[in-house]
Amino acid sequence: MHLYEERLGVPGTWYWLAVLPGVMAALVLLPFGPAVAVGGLAAAATLTVLGLHTYGAARIVVADGHLTAGPQRFPLTSLGLAEILDDEEAFLWRTRRADGRAVLLLRSYVPTALRIEIDDPHCPAPYLYLSTRQPTTLVTVLAFARR
């Protein structure tokens, strides 16, 4: 049973950026003819859209006693104190305060985040940093699921 699920999709305006690599490919291929240039525009724009969709496919899921953050999966019993990070705190934890051993699910276009301490002696990471659009809801769900 899924208690919480969030997809960290890219903003919709980013898909318009797919036009730029398409236009650049078309300009490079224009000497080979207009049909080749249009084909290059379509191919480059399609690959860019697929790349953006894949990058934004990361999910945060709380289900079955586990927290899944992207490809990482943690049992809820190994998670400690969770701290909600506003815009400024999230920026600091992404930059100056960041620990190289930490597990990060970082999306810079999501301004708020959640920092969760890891209490598992077998895990070398000191904390888990999750970019999330709904940090308050995620903290509430984690507290509920741990009971």
N, C-alpha and C positions, 0 to 999 in steps of 0.2 A: 504494500500500500504506500503510495507516494504522499508524503506529508507536505513536501515543498518541491517545486521545480521551477527553475528560471533559466531561460536561454539568454546568453549574453550576445545577442545579435548586434551587428553594426548598425549605426543610424542609417535611415533610408536615404539620406542625401549622399551618403558615400557611394551608392550605386551609380550616381551620375558621374562619379570620377572614372568609371569604366570607359567613358567616352574618350578620355585623354590618351590612354595607351592605344586605343583603336585608331584615333586620328594620327598618332605618331606612326603606327604600323602602316596606315594607308599612305602617308607621305613618303615613307621609305620605299614602299612598293609601287608607287605611282609611275616610275619609269618603265615598269613592266606592263603597264596598261591599266585602264580604269577598272576592268573586271577583277584583276588581281588585287588592286588597291581596295576595292569594296570587300573582297574576300578576306583580306588582311585585317580590315577594320572590324568585320564581324567576328573573326577568330580571336583577335586580341581582346575585344570588348567582352566576348563570351568567357574567355579564360579569366579575365579580371573579375567578372561577376561571380564566377565559380570560386575563385580564391577568396573573395570577400565573404561569400556565403559560408565557406568552410571555416574561415577564421572566426566568424560569429556563431558557429554551431556549438561552442563550448557551453556546457550546462552545469548547473549546481542542483543536485538532487539530494533530498533527505528521504530515505526509505529503508525499511527493513533493518533498522539499527545501524545504518551506515550513512556517512556523508560522502557523496561522490562529487568531486570538483574537477571537471574536465576528465582527464584519464586517471586521476588519483582517487583512491577510495580509502576512507578512514572509518574504523568503528567508532561509534559515538562515545564509547567508554574511554577511548584514548584522547578525547578532546577535553581541554580545560576551559578556562575563562575566555569568554568572547567579548571583544571590545568593538563597538561601533565607531567607525572613523568617518568624520565629515570630510569635506573637500580638502581642507588644508592638512589635516592629519593624514589622510590617505596619500596625499602627495609626499609628505615627509617620509612615510613608511615605504613608499615606492622608490625614494631616492636616498637621502642621507641616513635614515635609520634602518635601512634594509639590511638584512642578514643574508649572506650568500648561501647559507644552508637552508633557508626558509623555503617552503613550498608556496609558489605563487600561481594564482589564476588571475592574471593581470590583464585588464582591458582598459587602456588609457581613456577611452571615450565614456567610461562609466565613472563618474566623479566620486561616488561613495564606496566604502569598502567595509569589510569585517576582518578583524585580526583575531584568530583563535589560537590559544596556546595548545601545544601538543604535549600530553602527559605520558606518552609511551616511551619507556626507556630504550626500546629497540629501534625507534625512529630518530635519526640524527637531526631532523628539522626541529627548530625551537618553536616555530609557529606556522600557521597557515594563513596566508593573505588571500582573501577572496574579493574581487571586484563584484559588487552587487548593487542593483538598483533599489533593492528593498532590504536594507540591513536590519531594520527593526523587526520586520516579519521573520527574517531568517533566524535572528536571535531567539525570538519567541518560539518558533518551531523547534529549534535545537533544545531549548529548555524543556519543552513539552515532551519531546522524543526521548530525552534522557531519563525521564521518570519511569 
